[in-house]
Amino acid sequence: MTDRLLVDAAGWLAALLILGGYALLTAGKVDARSPLYQWLNVVGACGFVINSGYFKAWPSAVLNVIWAGIGIVALVRIGMRKGTQTRSS
């Protein structure tokens, strides 16, 4: 496989993950605070960073670094909340 093909695949997978997460959210199948939704966004954003960076689309790359960061913060908070709930039970 060529680099270009791998980068294109990363971009398409990213699009599917983020759109899939949004579709699940809109359909009421997941909550915005669910780990699944956040992981779909984080992994999708990382794929877009790879794709955007390769093609030097810097605004998109920066947007997706921030998007992934927001998702990581959400996952940390979800983990902390679950840890607190476990200790207080």
Beta strands, then each sheet from edge to edge (+ up, - down):
end
